[in-house]
Amino acid sequence: MPAELKRKRETAEEVSFPKNKIKILLLEGVSARGIKMLQDAGFQVEALKTALTEEELLVKIKGLHILGIRSKTQVSKKVIEASDKLLAMACFCIGTDQIDLKAAQDNGIPVFNAPFANTRSVAELIIGNIVGLSRKIGDCTAAMHRGAWFKQAIGCFEIRGKTLGIVGYGHIGAQVSVLAESM
């Protein structure tokens, strides 16, 4: 490493906030692998499987540096203004509607999201539903629970060779097309 870069790195490490003092709260069952990565990097991580109410967040937000949520937790202006050390908020989902973005901006707290996190899962769900609907799996399952067993596939269709219309060709639509093409 060149001497100039080495000096810059050493200087950054001297003035950087120590990782072992950064407190992170992750809510709503964030990936265990992600939690472990943060802990292994030296951060203080508390992870809860559920969302918190505003009252619960008001207690937890004190002394917290980073808040990671999914879609159920609502972060209000009151919660943001009650924070004394909050550096950033992360939404492990597509949108950021659950955070008062104006309050976050007014308090200089950046908000990040993961717009592509569920793209493949949603695309796979769509393909699964297409197969399920074309084979009448829902109807057959309900009939089976009533004691009937249909040995014939009357009214069921294979999806191979069919034309798929995709309304909206954003990230999810594009992934649906990739999966459908490979079938």
N, C-alpha and C positions, 0 to 999 in steps of 0.2 A: 504494500500500500504506500503511495507517495506520502512524503512527510507532511505536505500541506493538508491532505485529506485526513491523515491520522490526527493532526492537531485539531481540525474541525470536529472530528468525532469525539476526541477526548474532551473538548470544550462543551460539546452538546451533552455528554454524559455527566459532566460536572454541574451543569445548570438544569438538567432535566429533572422533573419530579420523579422521585424513586417509585418504581412500579409496586413495590411491596407496601406502599402507603396509599395506593389508589384503590378505593372501594367501589366494587361493581355489584349491582343488584340486577339479577336476571329473573324475569317472571314468566309464568305461563308455560313451563316445561320446555325451556330452550334446550337444544341438543346437548346431551351429556358430553359428546366429543368436543363441542365448542367450549363448554365449561372447563373441561380438563385442559384444553389448550391455554386458556386464560390463566388457570391456576399454575400450570407448568411454567408459564412466562413470568410468574411471580406476583400476579395481581391478587388482591383479596376479593374473593367471589362468594356471594351468597345467592343461591338459586332456589326459587320456589316454584312448585308445579302449578300454582293457581294465580289468577289475577288478584290485585288488591283493590279495595275500595279507596275512595278519596281520603277518608279518615285514616286508613292504614298507611297509605302513601305519605300522608303528612308526617307521620311518625318516622317512617323508613327513610325519607328523603334527607333528613338531617345528617350531615357529614358524608353524604354519598357523592361520588365523583361521576359515575356513569350509570345510567338506567337503561336496561334492555327489556323491551316488552314485545308482545305479539299484538293481537287485535282486540282483546277484551279489556285490557287495562286502559282507563281513561286518565290522561294527565292534564289536569285543569290549570288555569292561570294561578289559582290558589296554591296548588302543589308546587308549581314552578317558582313562584315568588317565595315560598317557604324554604326552598333549597338554599343552602349556604355555601356549598362547594361544587355544585353540579357543573361538569365540564361538557357533557354531551349526552344525548339520548339516542338510542338505536331502536328502530322498529323492525323486528324480524318478520316482516310481512310486506305486502305489496305497497300499501298506502301509509299515510301519516295522519289520517283523519282523527285518530284517537288522542292526538296531542294538540294543545292550543299553540299553534305555530307562531301566532303573533306574540304571545307572551314569551315563548322561547326566544324569538328574535329580539324582542325588547330587552331580554336579560342576557343576550349574547351567548345563548346555548344552541349549538348546532344540533340538528336532528337528521339522522341518517335512516334510510330504509333499505330493504332488500327486494327490489322490484322483480327480480327473476327467481327468487327463492323457491316459489311453488309452481313455476311454469311447467316443468316436466310432469309433476304430480297431477296437475289439473288436466294436462293434455292426455295423460294415461287414463285418468278417470273418464274423460270424454270418449276415448276409444272403447273403454270397458262398457260404458253405457250404450254405445252404438251396438256392440256385440250383444249385450244383454237385451236390448229392445228388439233387435232383429231376430233373436232366438226366443223371445217371449219368456225370458227367465223369471221375471216377476210374476207373471200369470201362472206359470208352471210351479213355481215355489209355493204360491198361495194354494193352488189346487192340491199339491202334495201334502201340505199341512192339513188339508181337509180330508186326506185319505185317498185321494185320486192319484193315479199314475198314468200319464199319457205316454204311450210307446211310440206314437207317431208325431212327426214334426209338422203337422198341418199349420200353415200360416207362418212358418218360420223360414228365414232366408239366410243364406251365406252372404257375407259382405264382400267377398272377393268378386271382382268384376263390376262392382257398383260404382256409381259416380258420387263423390262426396262433395257437398257444397259447404264451404266454410264462410260464414258471415263474420267479417272482421279478420284481418290478417296481421294482427300484432304478434307479440311474442308467443302467446298461447296458440293462436291460429296457425302460426308457422310450425310450431312443434307438433300440432295435430296432423298437419300435412306430412311431416317427416315420418311420423309413426304410421299413418295410413298408407303412405307410399311403400313402406317396407312390408306391408301385409299381403 
